């Protein structure tokens, strides 16, 4: 997924209203799991799920669990794991790689 400064919200989750719907047979991903939005040129992610989300920056080996309902600034690139840490998703079928393009 590429974020390019379009200043709009992107919803990720199982629901059909999400801009990026992700199927999850175990239902660990919420209908609307994450919200990614751009505020004043900076990209933020907010976990609004029951089972959590994890952020891994492309320049770090440390995966961070997102705080519930708090915005966190996204690094330039990395991945977001929904409903389970990336270590429990070796095939990365519940992870989304992202890159922020300059406006």
N, CA, C and O atoms as CSV, one atom per row, in Angstrom:
chain,resi,resn,atom,element,x,y,z
A,1,UNK,N,N,0.858,-1.161,0.000
A,1,UNK,CA,C,0.000,0.000,0.000
A,1,UNK,C,C,0.907,1.227,0.000
A,1,UNK,O,O,1.890,1.274,0.739
A,2,UNK,N,N,0.581,2.210,-0.819
A,2,UNK,CA,C,1.351,3.446,-0.885
A,2,UNK,C,C,0.482,4.599,-0.436
A,2,UNK,O,O,-0.631,4.773,-0.933
A,3,UNK,N,N,0.982,5.388,0.503
A,3,UNK,CA,C,0.296,6.595,0.951
A,3,UNK,C,C,1.014,7.770,0.314
A,3,UNK,O,O,2.239,7.867,0.387
A,4,UNK,N,N,0.257,8.664,-0.312
A,4,UNK,CA,C,0.906,9.690,-1.121
A,4,UNK,C,C,0.477,11.114,-0.815
A,4,UNK,O,O,0.551,11.971,-1.696
A,5,UNK,N,N,0.036,11.395,0.389
A,5,UNK,CA,C,-0.287,12.772,0.755
A,5,UNK,C,C,-1.647,13.231,0.282
A,5,UNK,O,O,-1.878,14.431,0.135
A,6,UNK,N,N,-2.555,12.292,0.041
A,6,UNK,CA,C,-3.883,12.671,-0.448
A,6,UNK,C,C,-4.803,13.181,0.652
A,6,UNK,O,O,-5.959,13.520,0.398
A,7,UNK,N,N,-4.275,13.233,1.899
A,7,UNK,CA,C,-5.017,13.807,3.026
A,7,UNK,C,C,-6.365,13.139,3.281
A,7,UNK,O,O,-7.301,13.810,3.714
A,8,UNK,N,N,-6.488,11.857,3.028
A,8,UNK,CA,C,-7.748,11.188,3.337
A,8,UNK,C,C,-7.508,9.993,4.239
A,8,UNK,O,O,-6.378,9.526,4.388
A,9,UNK,N,N,-8.573,9.509,4.833
A,9,UNK,CA,C,-8.482,8.362,5.729
A,9,UNK,C,C,-8.564,7.072,4.925
A,9,UNK,O,O,-9.270,6.978,3.921
A,10,UNK,N,N,-7.825,6.090,5.400
A,10,UNK,CA,C,-7.865,4.752,4.824
A,10,UNK,C,C,-8.215,3.798,5.954
A,10,UNK,O,O,-7.554,3.789,6.992
A,11,UNK,N,N,-9.259,2.994,5.753
A,11,UNK,CA,C,-9.653,2.008,6.760
A,11,UNK,C,C,-9.202,0.631,6.294
A,11,UNK,O,O,-9.347,0.276,5.125
A,12,UNK,N,N,-8.653,-0.137,7.229
A,12,UNK,CA,C,-8.227,-1.498,6.961
A,12,UNK,C,C,-8.971,-2.416,7.901
A,12,UNK,O,O,-9.120,-2.104,9.082
A,13,UNK,N,N,-9.442,-3.545,7.399
A,13,UNK,CA,C,-10.167,-4.508,8.219
A,13,UNK,C,C,-10.887,-5.525,7.364
A,13,UNK,O,O,-10.669,-5.591,6.154
A,14,UNK,N,N,-11.750,-6.324,7.989
A,14,UNK,CA,C,-12.497,-7.362,7.269
A,14,UNK,C,C,-13.703,-6.823,6.529
A,14,UNK,O,O,-14.191,-7.461,5.596
A,15,UNK,N,N,-14.191,-5.660,6.928
A,15,UNK,CA,C,-15.452,-5.150,6.400
A,15,UNK,C,C,-15.385,-4.681,4.956
A,15,UNK,O,O,-14.338,-4.226,4.495
A,16,UNK,N,N,-16.496,-4.791,4.243
A,16,UNK,CA,C,-16.540,-4.374,2.841
A,16,UNK,C,C,-16.412,-2.865,2.656
A,16,UNK,O,O,-16.104,-2.410,1.555
A,17,UNK,N,N,-16.642,-2.083,3.704
A,17,UNK,CA,C,-16.518,-0.625,3.601
A,17,UNK,C,C,-15.068,-0.160,3.716
A,17,UNK,O,O,-14.782,1.022,3.523
A,18,UNK,N,N,-14.159,-1.070,4.027
A,18,UNK,CA,C,-12.747,-0.711,4.171
A,18,UNK,C,C,-12.109,-0.503,2.801
A,18,UNK,O,O,-12.431,-1.198,1.837
A,19,UNK,N,N,-11.198,0.467,2.733
A,19,UNK,CA,C,-10.464,0.684,1.495
A,19,UNK,C,C,-9.532,-0.490,1.194
A,19,UNK,O,O,-9.225,-0.772,0.036
A,20,UNK,N,N,-9.089,-1.167,2.252
A,20,UNK,CA,C,-8.287,-2.372,2.075
A,20,UNK,C,C,-8.897,-3.487,2.924
A,20,UNK,O,O,-8.527,-3.659,4.085
A,21,UNK,N,N,-9.836,-4.249,2.340
A,21,UNK,CA,C,-10.422,-5.373,3.082
A,21,UNK,C,C,-9.448,-6.555,3.115
A,21,UNK,O,O,-8.817,-6.889,2.112
A,22,UNK,N,N,-9.340,-7.179,4.297
A,22,UNK,CA,C,-8.433,-8.313,4.486
A,22,UNK,C,C,-9.244,-9.470,5.061
A,22,UNK,O,O,-9.808,-9.361,6.150
A,23,UNK,N,N,-9.298,-10.569,4.330
A,23,UNK,CA,C,-10.025,-11.750,4.787
A,23,UNK,C,C,-9.257,-12.404,5.936
A,23,UNK,O,O,-8.030,-12.491,5.911
A,24,UNK,N,N,-9.998,-12.858,6.935
A,24,UNK,CA,C,-9.383,-13.517,8.085
A,24,UNK,C,C,-10.327,-14.603,8.586
A,24,UNK,O,O,-11.290,-14.301,9.290
A,25,UNK,N,N,-10.067,-15.871,8.233
A,25,UNK,CA,C,-10.966,-16.947,8.670
A,25,UNK,C,C,-11.015,-17.132,10.180
A,25,UNK,O,O,-11.987,-17.679,10.701
A,26,UNK,N,N,-9.983,-16.687,10.893
A,26,UNK,CA,C,-9.964,-16.801,12.355
A,26,UNK,C,C,-10.686,-15.638,13.033
A,26,UNK,O,O,-10.865,-15.658,14.250
A,27,UNK,N,N,-11.100,-14.632,12.277
A,27,UNK,CA,C,-11.822,-13.443,12.761
A,27,UNK,C,C,-11.039,-12.672,13.824
A,27,UNK,O,O,-11.632,-12.081,14.726
A,28,UNK,N,N,-9.712,-12.677,13.718
A,28,UNK,CA,C,-8.892,-11.880,14.643
A,28,UNK,C,C,-8.776,-10.443,14.151
A,28,UNK,O,O,-8.430,-9.546,14.919
A,29,UNK,N,N,-9.064,-10.225,12.875
A,29,UNK,CA,C,-9.088,-8.877,12.316
A,29,UNK,C,C,-10.507,-8.352,12.454
A,29,UNK,O,O,-11.461,-9.019,12.056
A,30,UNK,N,N,-10.646,-7.162,13.016
A,30,UNK,CA,C,-11.963,-6.554,13.225
A,30,UNK,C,C,-12.546,-6.056,11.903
A,30,UNK,O,O,-11.834,-5.909,10.909
A,31,UNK,N,N,-13.845,-5.802,11.913
A,31,UNK,CA,C,-14.510,-5.280,10.714
A,31,UNK,C,C,-13.820,-4.010,10.238
A,31,UNK,O,O,-13.495,-3.889,9.057
A,32,UNK,N,N,-13.595,-3.072,11.134
A,32,UNK,CA,C,-12.701,-1.938,10.884
A,32,UNK,C,C,-11.624,-2.037,11.944
A,32,UNK,O,O,-11.891,-1.844,13.129
A,33,UNK,N,N,-10.417,-2.335,11.525
A,33,UNK,CA,C,-9.330,-2.678,12.441
A,33,UNK,C,C,-8.393,-1.504,12.688
A,33,UNK,O,O,-8.035,-1.214,13.830
A,34,UNK,N,N,-8.002,-0.838,11.621
A,34,UNK,CA,C,-7.065,0.282,11.675
A,34,UNK,C,C,-7.577,1.447,10.855
A,34,UNK,O,O,-8.304,1.266,9.878
A,35,UNK,N,N,-7.192,2.638,11.259
A,35,UNK,CA,C,-7.439,3.835,10.453
A,35,UNK,C,C,-6.087,4.502,10.220
A,35,UNK,O,O,-5.346,4.771,11.165
A,36,UNK,N,N,-5.778,4.764,8.966
A,36,UNK,CA,C,-4.555,5.466,8.598
A,36,UNK,C,C,-4.984,6.788,7.984
A,36,UNK,O,O,-5.796,6.808,7.060
A,37,UNK,N,N,-4.442,7.897,8.493
A,37,UNK,CA,C,-4.812,9.181,7.903
A,37,UNK,C,C,-3.638,10.154,7.934
A,37,UNK,O,O,-2.678,9.995,8.688
A,38,UNK,N,N,-3.760,11.163,7.085
A,38,UNK,CA,C,-2.726,12.177,6.928
A,38,UNK,C,C,-3.213,13.470,7.577
A,38,UNK,O,O,-4.297,13.963,7.265
A,39,UNK,N,N,-2.403,14.010,8.479
A,39,UNK,CA,C,-2.736,15.260,9.160
A,39,UNK,C,C,-1.549,16.197,8.976
A,39,UNK,O,O,-0.438,15.909,9.423
A,40,UNK,N,N,-1.798,17.311,8.318
A,40,UNK,CA,C,-0.751,18.307,8.072
A,40,UNK,C,C,0.497,17.706,7.430
A,40,UNK,O,O,1.620,18.098,7.750
A,41,UNK,N,N,0.290,16.754,6.524
A,41,UNK,CA,C,1.406,16.160,5.798
A,41,UNK,C,C,2.091,15.002,6.491
A,41,UNK,O,O,3.032,14.432,5.938
A,42,UNK,N,N,1.648,14.633,7.690
A,42,UNK,CA,C,2.220,13.509,8.422
A,42,UNK,C,C,1.203,12.374,8.488
A,42,UNK,O,O,0.014,12.605,8.707
A,43,UNK,N,N,1.684,11.146,8.295
A,43,UNK,CA,C,0.803,9.978,8.301
A,43,UNK,C,C,0.775,9.324,9.679
A,43,UNK,O,O,1.810,9.116,10.313
A,44,UNK,N,N,-0.440,9.007,10.120
A,44,UNK,CA,C,-0.666,8.394,11.429
A,44,UNK,C,C,-1.499,7.127,11.264
A,44,UNK,O,O,-2.263,6.990,10.309
A,45,UNK,N,N,-1.339,6.214,12.200
A,45,UNK,CA,C,-2.146,5.004,12.248
A,45,UNK,C,C,-2.796,4.933,13.624
A,45,UNK,O,O,-2.199,5.320,14.629
A,46,UNK,N,N,-4.026,4.432,13.651
A,46,UNK,CA,C,-4.750,4.277,14.914
A,46,UNK,C,C,-5.412,2.906,14.925
A,46,UNK,O,O,-6.221,2.585,14.054
A,47,UNK,N,N,-5.056,2.105,15.920
A,47,UNK,CA,C,-5.652,0.783,16.093
A,47,UNK,C,C,-6.978,0.933,16.831
A,47,UNK,O,O,-7.010,1.484,17.932
A,48,UNK,N,N,-8.063,0.455,16.248
A,48,UNK,CA,C,-9.382,0.521,16.898
A,48,UNK,C,C,-9.983,-0.880,17.013
A,48,UNK,O,O,-11.203,-1.043,17.007
A,49,UNK,N,N,-9.125,-1.878,17.117
A,49,UNK,CA,C,-9.559,-3.271,17.091
A,49,UNK,C,C,-9.638,-3.888,18.480
A,49,UNK,O,O,-9.263,-3.278,19.480
A,50,UNK,N,N,-10.140,-5.118,18.507
A,50,UNK,CA,C,-10.164,-5.885,19.760
A,50,UNK,C,C,-8.876,-6.662,19.963
A,50,UNK,O,O,-8.453,-6.862,21.102
A,51,UNK,N,N,-8.243,-7.107,18.882
A,51,UNK,CA,C,-7.095,-8.011,19.001
A,51,UNK,C,C,-5.745,-7.366,18.740
A,51,UNK,O,O,-4.725,-8.055,18.741
A,52,UNK,N,N,-5.717,-6.082,18.520
A,52,UNK,CA,C,-4.448,-5.368,18.410
A,52,UNK,C,C,-3.817,-5.351,17.035
A,52,UNK,O,O,-4.215,-6.077,16.124
A,53,UNK,N,N,-2.813,-4.488,16.922
A,53,UNK,CA,C,-2.037,-4.321,15.702
A,53,UNK,C,C,-0.587,-4.099,16.095
A,53,UNK,O,O,-0.299,-3.599,17.182
A,54,UNK,N,N,0.333,-4.477,15.197
A,54,UNK,CA,C,1.751,-4.349,15.441
A,54,UNK,C,C,2.392,-3.603,14.278
A,54,UNK,O,O,2.046,-3.824,13.118
A,55,UNK,N,N,3.328,-2.719,14.602
A,55,UNK,CA,C,4.034,-1.904,13.623
A,55,UNK,C,C,5.494,-2.318,13.585
A,55,UNK,O,O,6.150,-2.435,14.620
A,56,UNK,N,N,5.992,-2.538,12.374
A,56,UNK,CA,C,7.397,-2.849,12.170
A,56,UNK,C,C,7.947,-1.868,11.153
A,56,UNK,O,O,7.540,-1.880,9.991
A,57,UNK,N,N,8.869,-1.016,11.583
A,57,UNK,CA,C,9.516,-0.063,10.692
A,57,UNK,C,C,10.501,-0.814,9.807
A,57,UNK,O,O,11.107,-1.791,10.248
A,58,UNK,N,N,10.668,-0.370,8.558
A,58,UNK,CA,C,11.587,-1.036,7.632
A,58,UNK,C,C,13.031,-0.981,8.111
A,58,UNK,O,O,13.832,-1.841,7.747
A,59,UNK,N,N,13.376,0.014,8.921
A,59,UNK,CA,C,14.759,0.140,9.390
A,59,UNK,C,C,14.951,-0.357,10.825
A,59,UNK,O,O,15.903,0.047,11.494
A,60,UNK,N,N,14.064,-1.224,11.302
A,60,UNK,CA,C,14.163,-1.747,12.659
A,60,UNK,C,C,13.797,-3.229,12.666
A,60,UNK,O,O,13.007,-3.689,11.842
A,61,UNK,N,N,14.368,-3.948,13.582
A,61,UNK,CA,C,14.018,-5.360,13.739
A,61,UNK,C,C,13.026,-5.548,14.882
A,61,UNK,O,O,12.593,-6.668,15.154
A,62,UNK,N,N,12.667,-4.455,15.550
A,62,UNK,CA,C,11.789,-4.527,16.715
A,62,UNK,C,C,10.347,-4.194,16.313
A,62,UNK,O,O,10.067,-3.120,15.780
A,63,UNK,N,N,9.459,-5.123,16.577
A,63,UNK,CA,C,8.032,-4.941,16.298
A,63,UNK,C,C,7.364,-4.322,17.524
A,63,UNK,O,O,7.579,-4.776,18.648
A,64,UNK,N,N,6.554,-3.287,17.307
A,64,UNK,CA,C,5.911,-2.578,18.410
A,64,UNK,C,C,4.394,-2.790,18.369
A,64,UNK,O,O,3.765,-2.583,17.331
A,65,UNK,N,N,3.810,-3.199,19.492
A,65,UNK,CA,C,2.359,-3.293,19.543
A,65,UNK,C,C,1.790,-1.881,19.639
A,65,UNK,O,O,2.256,-1.064,20.433
A,66,UNK,N,N,0.786,-1.609,18.827
A,66,UNK,CA,C,0.164,-0.292,18.784
A,66,UNK,C,C,-0.685,-0.079,20.033
A,66,UNK,O,O,-1.390,-0.995,20.456
A,67,UNK,N,N,-0.634,1.096,20.622
A,67,UNK,CA,C,-1.528,1.384,21.750
A,67,UNK,C,C,-2.970,1.513,21.241
A,67,UNK,O,O,-3.213,2.078,20.175
A,68,UNK,N,N,-3.897,0.994,21.999
A,68,UNK,CA,C,-5.303,1.000,21.604
A,68,UNK,C,C,-5.846,2.434,21.531
A,68,UNK,O,O,-5.696,3.212,22.472
A,69,UNK,N,N,-6.466,2.763,20.419
A,69,UNK,CA,C,-7.155,4.040,20.188
A,69,UNK,C,C,-6.267,5.279,20.319
A,69,UNK,O,O,-6.771,6.373,20.574
A,70,UNK,N,N,-4.976,5.122,20.150
A,70,UNK,CA,C,-4.080,6.269,20.157
A,70,UNK,C,C,-3.384,6.343,18.805
A,70,UNK,O,O,-2.991,5.323,18.240
A,71,UNK,N,N,-3.239,7.549,18.301
A,71,UNK,CA,C,-2.541,7.716,17.033
A,71,UNK,C,C,-1.040,7.572,17.228
A,71,UNK,O,O,-0.482,8.013,18.233
A,72,UNK,N,N,-0.401,6.947,16.250
A,72,UNK,CA,C,1.053,6.836,16.222
A,72,UNK,C,C,1.515,7.256,14.831
A,72,UNK,O,O,0.904,6.883,13.830
A,73,UNK,N,N,2.596,8.033,14.772
A,73,UNK,CA,C,3.110,8.466,13.477
A,73,UNK,C,C,3.777,7.285,12.778
A,73,UNK,O,O,4.524,6.522,13.389
A,74,UNK,N,N,3.492,7.155,11.492
A,74,UNK,CA,C,4.088,6.079,10.712
A,74,UNK,C,C,5.501,6.442,10.266
A,74,UNK,O,O,5.769,7.596,9.932
A,75,UNK,N,N,6.401,5.467,10.259
A,75,UNK,CA,C,7.711,5.706,9.668
A,75,UNK,C,C,7.575,5.766,8.134
A,75,UNK,O,O,6.488,5.543,7.602
A,76,UNK,N,N,8.652,6.061,7.441
A,76,UNK,CA,C,8.631,6.193,5.976
A,76,UNK,C,C,8.155,4.917,5.289
A,76,UNK,O,O,7.464,4.977,4.272
A,77,UNK,N,N,8.525,3.761,5.842
A,77,UNK,CA,C,8.072,2.486,5.284
A,77,UNK,C,C,8.123,1.423,6.367
A,77,UNK,O,O,8.799,1.577,7.384
A,78,UNK,N,N,7.397,0.347,6.127
A,78,UNK,CA,C,7.361,-0.740,7.092
A,78,UNK,C,C,6.179,-1.638,6.848
A,78,UNK,O,O,5.696,-1.758,5.722
A,79,UNK,N,N,5.708,-2.275,7.915
A,79,UNK,CA,C,4.534,-3.140,7.794
A,79,UNK,C,C,3.679,-3.044,9.046
A,79,UNK,O,O,4.163,-2.741,10.137
A,80,UNK,N,N,2.402,-3.310,8.856
A,80,UNK,CA,C,1.417,-3.356,9.939
A,80,UNK,C,C,0.835,-4.755,9.968
A,80,UNK,O,O,0.351,-5.246,8.949
A,81,UNK,N,N,0.874,-5.400,11.119
A,81,UNK,CA,C,0.301,-6.733,11.290
A,81,UNK,C,C,-1.003,-6.580,12.047
A,81,UNK,O,O,-1.046,-5.945,13.101
A,82,UNK,N,N,-2.066,-7.159,11.513
A,82,UNK,CA,C,-3.395,-7.002,12.090
A,82,UNK,C,C,-3.835,-8.268,12.807
A,82,UNK,O,O,-3.811,-9.356,12.233
A,83,UNK,N,N,-4.242,-8.120,14.076
A,83,UNK,CA,C,-4.831,-9.216,14.827
A,83,UNK,C,C,-3.858,-10.200,15.440
A,83,UNK,O,O,-4.258,-11.042,16.244
A,84,UNK,N,N,-2.588,-10.111,15.077
A,84,UNK,CA,C,-1.552,-10.998,15.584
A,84,UNK,C,C,-0.207,-10.387,15.224
A,84,UNK,O,O,-0.102,-9.695,14.211
A,85,UNK,N,N,0.832,-10.626,16.034
A,85,UNK,CA,C,2.152,-10.107,15.685
A,85,UNK,C,C,2.684,-10.781,14.420
A,85,UNK,O,O,2.269,-11.888,14.079
A,86,UNK,N,N,3.589,-10.118,13.739
A,86,UNK,CA,C,4.173,-10.663,12.505
A,86,UNK,C,C,4.854,-12.004,12.755
A,86,UNK,O,O,4.884,-12.857,11.868
A,87,UNK,N,N,5.401,-12.197,13.953
A,87,UNK,CA,C,6.064,-13.468,14.270
A,87,UNK,C,C,5.091,-14.649,14.218
A,87,UNK,O,O,5.519,-15.790,14.040
A,88,UNK,N,N,3.791,-14.389,14.370
A,88,UNK,CA,C,2.767,-15.444,14.286
A,88,UNK,C,C,2.100,-15.476,12.916
A,88,UNK,O,O,1.115,-16.187,12.713
A,89,UNK,N,N,2.643,-14.702,11.978
A,89,UNK,CA,C,2.097,-14.626,10.617
A,89,UNK,C,C,3.247,-14.728,9.609
A,89,UNK,O,O,3.501,-13.784,8.861
A,90,UNK,N,N,3.952,-15.885,9.588
A,90,UNK,CA,C,5.133,-15.997,8.729
A,90,UNK,C,C,4.822,-15.826,7.246
A,90,UNK,O,O,5.692,-15.384,6.496
A,91,UNK,N,N,3.629,-16.155,6.802
A,91,UNK,CA,C,3.256,-15.982,5.391
A,91,UNK,C,C,2.827,-14.554,5.086
A,91,UNK,O,O,2.585,-14.215,3.927
A,92,UNK,N,N,2.731,-13.722,6.102
A,92,UNK,CA,C,2.331,-12.313,6.003
A,92,UNK,C,C,0.981,-12.130,5.302
A,92,UNK,O,O,0.792,-11.168,4.558
A,93,UNK,N,N,0.054,-13.044,5.540
A,93,UNK,CA,C,-1.261,-12.896,4.936
A,93,UNK,C,C,-2.149,-11.926,5.718
A,93,UNK,O,O,-3.195,-11.510,5.220
A,94,UNK,N,N,-1.740,-11.561,6.939
A,94,UNK,CA,C,-2.505,-10.610,7.739
A,94,UNK,C,C,-1.682,-9.354,8.019
A,94,UNK,O,O,-1.947,-8.629,8.977
A,95,UNK,N,N,-0.696,-9.109,7.185
A,95,UNK,CA,C,0.183,-7.946,7.302
A,95,UNK,C,C,0.082,-7.102,6.041
A,95,UNK,O,O,-0.186,-7.608,4.951
A,96,UNK,N,N,0.301,-5.814,6.215
A,96,UNK,CA,C,0.253,-4.872,5.097
A,96,UNK,C,C,1.562,-4.094,5.083
A,96,UNK,O,O,1.908,-3.424,6.056
A,97,UNK,N,N,2.274,-4.188,3.990
A,97,UNK,CA,C,3.475,-3.364,3.825
A,97,UNK,C,C,3.052,-2.005,3.294
A,97,UNK,O,O,2.126,-1.898,2.490
A,98,UNK,N,N,3.741,-0.972,3.752
A,98,UNK,CA,C,3.396,0.378,3.307
A,98,UNK,C,C,4.656,1.177,3.017
A,98,UNK,O,O,5.753,0.859,3.476
A,99,UNK,N,N,4.447,2.236,2.228
A,99,UNK,CA,C,5.501,3.178,1.899
A,99,UNK,C,C,4.835,4.549,1.772
A,99,UNK,O,O,3.780,4.677,1.150
A,100,UNK,N,N,5.442,5.553,2.354
A,100,UNK,CA,C,4.912,6.916,2.260
A,100,UNK,C,C,5.697,7.646,1.182
A,100,UNK,O,O,6.918,7.782,1.268
A,101,UNK,N,N,4.986,8.110,0.174
A,101,UNK,CA,C,5.593,8.869,-0.920
A,101,UNK,C,C,5.526,10.359,-0.602
A,101,UNK,O,O,4.511,10.837,-0.096
A,102,UNK,N,N,6.589,11.092,-0.891
A,102,UNK,CA,C,6.539,12.547,-0.665
A,102,UNK,C,C,5.468,13.195,-1.536
A,102,UNK,O,O,5.230,12.773,-2.667
A,103,UNK,N,N,4.836,14.215,-0.995
A,103,UNK,CA,C,3.756,14.891,-1.736
A,103,UNK,C,C,4.317,15.718,-2.864
A,103,UNK,O,O,3.561,16.358,-3.596
